[in-house]
């Protein structure tokens, strides 16, 4: 199976996506997700200028060799742009191989280990009553696990809360990045004010209210968005122990793996981290010392199906489970790839899931399904996702950036 052509498609049906489309000489088409929120054009350039010339006329069946060639062959390894590009090539080649075999990708990965992947949804509110309404809506939609995010008294906008302003008054459901105003070529990132002490005081009262309303059985999750120091995260984890969280996510900035040691010493609240990681090497200390309970990387950013499978296999040695990143800044192609892994790997934990907008689903035709809290990738050969190139062309790229956190004194802060 020789590679006949490869093209990078950037489209913005509600938000920006970068898709690699590889076609073989015998007409098979594979898709890979290379979306990197706020840096989409950097990945497009990396693919078009540096990667696609290397795989032109290559053998589409040599997935592992191609992965190693693209990873080891370049002197400058890793990093989100490089790994998103490798992810796209790798996922597209797996899509082609599964289509050639006439079976869904999960069958090539060893077959199903479960009937479906437990998914969690994103409930949020500017205050507790609005949050409780959001939880009810998610339960009515079929979710059996729910992430809890809330506004903080005294703060106008908090990332991760759907009704918070993203700088232009938009909801956070599908596009948490700020787009350019009418007549402007480029936006500047929205600025949100942050107060960690107010957050630490408020959040335990939120979980107390949620547990009082919905009982002890519902799995609850929370994302700290890297905003805390290790001792602040330890304090929060300890304070949330009575509410039995499924996990506390991204409590501290991901660069300092050793920070998780201090948090682990002070709390039994399960920990998850890794959505900003892009290779197994980012996790080595965390896995060997069992400092986390779930790995949070995305297929889109961690080297594709091959890279993510290597990471999950190593995590499984230490009894650590998956929890793959799955917001709407991964395209439906990336979501489908995650679901095939979810179904196949032994150490599955949970899958993040936000339904894409209707405009996005008009461009990306999906076959995966959600029912009674579980996701399934479907039995369609390959990934089970098609890209309507004519529809994609109707939605040109629009610059957009995630917000920036500043403390009350103006200092730039982690988010």
ZILINMO-V569376 format. One record per backbone hydrogen bond with DSSP energy under -0.5 kcal/mol. CO is the residue of the C=O (numbers start at 1). NH is the residue of the N-H. E is the energy in kcal/mol with one decimal. If there is no record, write none. Layout:
BEGIN
co->CO nh->NH e->E
co->CO nh->NH e->E
END
This chain:
BEGIN
co->1 nh->60 e->-3.6
co->2 nh->4 e->-0.6
co->2 nh->25 e->-2.2
co->3 nh->57 e->-1.0
co->5 nh->23 e->-2.7
co->7 nh->9 e->-0.5
co->7 nh->21 e->-2.7
co->8 nh->10 e->-0.6
co->9 nh->11 e->-0.6
co->9 nh->19 e->-2.7
co->11 nh->17 e->-2.7
co->12 nh->14 e->-2.0
co->17 nh->11 e->-1.9
co->18 nh->34 e->-3.2
co->19 nh->9 e->-3.2
co->20 nh->22 e->-0.5
co->20 nh->32 e->-2.0
co->21 nh->7 e->-2.0
co->22 nh->30 e->-2.9
co->23 nh->4 e->-2.3
co->23 nh->5 e->-1.9
co->24 nh->27 e->-2.0
co->28 nh->24 e->-2.6
co->30 nh->22 e->-2.6
co->32 nh->20 e->-2.9
co->36 nh->39 e->-2.9
co->39 nh->43 e->-1.3
co->40 nh->44 e->-2.1
co->41 nh->45 e->-2.3
co->42 nh->46 e->-2.2
co->43 nh->47 e->-2.6
co->44 nh->48 e->-2.9
co->45 nh->49 e->-3.1
co->46 nh->50 e->-1.5
co->46 nh->51 e->-1.3
co->47 nh->51 e->-0.9
co->47 nh->52 e->-3.1
co->51 nh->54 e->-1.3
co->51 nh->55 e->-1.0
co->52 nh->55 e->-0.7
co->52 nh->56 e->-1.0
co->55 nh->58 e->-2.4
co->58 nh->3 e->-2.7
co->58 nh->60 e->-0.8
co->59 nh->62 e->-1.5
co->61 nh->63 e->-1.5
co->62 nh->66 e->-2.0
co->63 nh->67 e->-2.5
co->64 nh->68 e->-2.5
co->65 nh->69 e->-2.4
co->66 nh->70 e->-2.5
co->67 nh->71 e->-2.2
co->68 nh->72 e->-3.1
co->68 nh->73 e->-0.6
co->69 nh->73 e->-1.4
co->75 nh->77 e->-0.9
co->79 nh->83 e->-2.6
co->80 nh->84 e->-1.9
co->81 nh->85 e->-1.9
co->82 nh->86 e->-2.4
co->83 nh->87 e->-2.5
co->83 nh->303 e->-0.6
co->84 nh->88 e->-1.9
co->85 nh->89 e->-1.9
co->86 nh->90 e->-2.8
co->87 nh->91 e->-2.8
co->88 nh->92 e->-2.2
co->89 nh->93 e->-2.2
co->90 nh->94 e->-2.1
co->91 nh->95 e->-2.3
co->92 nh->96 e->-2.1
co->93 nh->97 e->-2.6
co->94 nh->98 e->-2.5
co->95 nh->99 e->-1.9
co->96 nh->100 e->-2.7
co->97 nh->101 e->-1.8
co->98 nh->102 e->-0.8
co->98 nh->103 e->-2.2
co->99 nh->102 e->-0.6
co->103 nh->382 e->-2.2
co->104 nh->107 e->-1.5
co->104 nh->108 e->-0.8
co->105 nh->108 e->-1.0
co->105 nh->109 e->-1.1
co->106 nh->111 e->-2.4
co->107 nh->110 e->-1.2
co->116 nh->118 e->-0.6
co->117 nh->375 e->-2.4
co->118 nh->351 e->-2.3
co->119 nh->144 e->-0.7
co->120 nh->353 e->-2.0
co->121 nh->123 e->-0.7
co->121 nh->147 e->-3.3
co->123 nh->149 e->-1.7
co->125 nh->151 e->-2.3
co->127 nh->131 e->-2.2
co->128 nh->132 e->-2.8
co->129 nh->133 e->-1.9
co->130 nh->134 e->-1.8
co->131 nh->135 e->-2.4
co->132 nh->136 e->-2.2
co->133 nh->137 e->-2.2
co->134 nh->138 e->-2.1
co->135 nh->139 e->-2.4
co->136 nh->140 e->-2.5
co->137 nh->141 e->-1.4
co->138 nh->143 e->-2.2
co->139 nh->142 e->-1.2
co->144 nh->219 e->-0.8
co->145 nh->121 e->-1.8
co->146 nh->221 e->-1.9
co->147 nh->123 e->-2.3
co->147 nh->149 e->-0.6
co->149 nh->125 e->-1.0
co->152 nh->155 e->-2.5
co->158 nh->161 e->-1.8
co->160 nh->162 e->-0.6
co->161 nh->164 e->-2.0
co->162 nh->172 e->-1.9
co->178 nh->401 e->-1.6
co->181 nh->184 e->-2.4
co->190 nh->192 e->-0.5
co->190 nh->404 e->-3.3
co->192 nh->406 e->-2.5
co->194 nh->408 e->-0.6
co->195 nh->199 e->-1.9
co->196 nh->200 e->-2.9
co->197 nh->201 e->-1.9
co->198 nh->202 e->-2.1
co->199 nh->203 e->-2.6
co->200 nh->204 e->-0.6
co->202 nh->205 e->-0.8
co->202 nh->206 e->-1.3
co->203 nh->207 e->-2.0
co->204 nh->208 e->-1.9
co->205 nh->209 e->-1.8
co->206 nh->210 e->-2.3
co->207 nh->211 e->-2.6
co->208 nh->212 e->-2.0
co->209 nh->213 e->-1.6
co->210 nh->214 e->-2.7
co->211 nh->215 e->-2.3
co->219 nh->146 e->-2.4
co->220 nh->246 e->-3.6
co->220 nh->247 e->-0.8
co->221 nh->148 e->-3.3
co->222 nh->224 e->-0.5
co->222 nh->249 e->-3.3
co->224 nh->227 e->-1.7
co->229 nh->233 e->-2.7
co->230 nh->234 e->-2.3
co->231 nh->235 e->-2.1
co->232 nh->236 e->-2.3
co->233 nh->237 e->-2.9
co->234 nh->238 e->-2.2
co->235 nh->239 e->-2.3
co->236 nh->240 e->-1.9
co->237 nh->241 e->-0.6
co->238 nh->241 e->-0.9
co->240 nh->243 e->-1.9
co->241 nh->244 e->-1.6
co->247 nh->222 e->-1.5
co->247 nh->249 e->-0.5
co->248 nh->272 e->-2.0
co->249 nh->224 e->-3.2
co->250 nh->226 e->-3.6
co->251 nh->228 e->-1.7
co->253 nh->256 e->-0.9
co->255 nh->257 e->-1.1
co->256 nh->259 e->-1.2
co->257 nh->260 e->-1.5
co->258 nh->261 e->-1.5
co->258 nh->262 e->-0.7
co->259 nh->263 e->-1.4
co->260 nh->264 e->-2.5
co->261 nh->265 e->-1.8
co->262 nh->266 e->-0.8
co->263 nh->266 e->-1.0
co->263 nh->267 e->-1.3
co->270 nh->248 e->-2.4
co->271 nh->293 e->-3.4
co->271 nh->294 e->-1.3
co->272 nh->250 e->-2.3
co->273 nh->296 e->-1.8
co->274 nh->277 e->-1.6
co->279 nh->282 e->-1.3
co->280 nh->283 e->-1.6
co->281 nh->284 e->-0.6
co->283 nh->287 e->-2.8
co->284 nh->288 e->-2.6
co->285 nh->289 e->-2.1
co->286 nh->291 e->-2.4
co->286 nh->292 e->-0.7
co->287 nh->290 e->-1.2
co->293 nh->321 e->-2.2
co->294 nh->273 e->-1.4
co->295 nh->323 e->-1.1
co->296 nh->325 e->-0.8
co->297 nh->325 e->-1.0
co->298 nh->301 e->-1.0
co->298 nh->302 e->-1.5
co->299 nh->304 e->-1.7
co->303 nh->307 e->-1.8
co->304 nh->308 e->-2.6
co->305 nh->309 e->-2.3
co->306 nh->310 e->-2.0
co->307 nh->311 e->-1.9
co->308 nh->312 e->-2.7
co->309 nh->313 e->-2.3
co->310 nh->314 e->-1.9
co->311 nh->315 e->-2.6
co->312 nh->316 e->-2.3
co->313 nh->317 e->-0.9
co->314 nh->317 e->-0.7
co->314 nh->318 e->-0.7
co->315 nh->318 e->-1.1
co->315 nh->320 e->-2.3
co->316 nh->319 e->-1.4
co->321 nh->295 e->-2.1
co->322 nh->350 e->-0.7
co->324 nh->352 e->-1.5
co->326 nh->354 e->-1.0
co->327 nh->330 e->-1.3
co->331 nh->335 e->-2.3
co->332 nh->336 e->-2.4
co->333 nh->337 e->-2.1
co->334 nh->338 e->-2.0
co->335 nh->339 e->-2.1
co->336 nh->340 e->-1.9
co->337 nh->341 e->-1.7
co->338 nh->342 e->-2.9
co->339 nh->343 e->-2.2
co->340 nh->344 e->-1.2
co->341 nh->345 e->-2.9
co->343 nh->113 e->-3.7
co->343 nh->114 e->-0.6
co->345 nh->348 e->-0.6
co->346 nh->348 e->-0.6
co->347 nh->322 e->-2.1
co->351 nh->120 e->-2.1
co->357 nh->361 e->-2.2
co->358 nh->362 e->-1.0
co->359 nh->363 e->-1.0
co->360 nh->363 e->-0.7
co->360 nh->364 e->-2.8
co->363 nh->365 e->-0.7
co->363 nh->388 e->-3.1
co->364 nh->366 e->-0.7
co->365 nh->386 e->-2.4
co->369 nh->376 e->-2.4
co->371 nh->374 e->-2.1
co->373 nh->119 e->-2.4
co->374 nh->371 e->-2.6
co->375 nh->117 e->-3.1
co->376 nh->369 e->-2.4
co->381 nh->384 e->-0.6
co->382 nh->105 e->-1.9
co->384 nh->367 e->-0.8
co->386 nh->365 e->-2.6
co->386 nh->388 e->-0.5
co->387 nh->389 e->-1.1
co->388 nh->392 e->-2.5
co->389 nh->393 e->-1.8
co->390 nh->394 e->-0.6
co->391 nh->394 e->-1.1
co->392 nh->395 e->-1.7
co->395 nh->12 e->-2.7
co->399 nh->180 e->-0.9
co->401 nh->178 e->-3.1
co->404 nh->192 e->-2.9
co->405 nh->413 e->-2.8
co->406 nh->194 e->-2.4
co->407 nh->410 e->-2.3
co->411 nh->407 e->-2.8
co->413 nh->405 e->-0.6
END
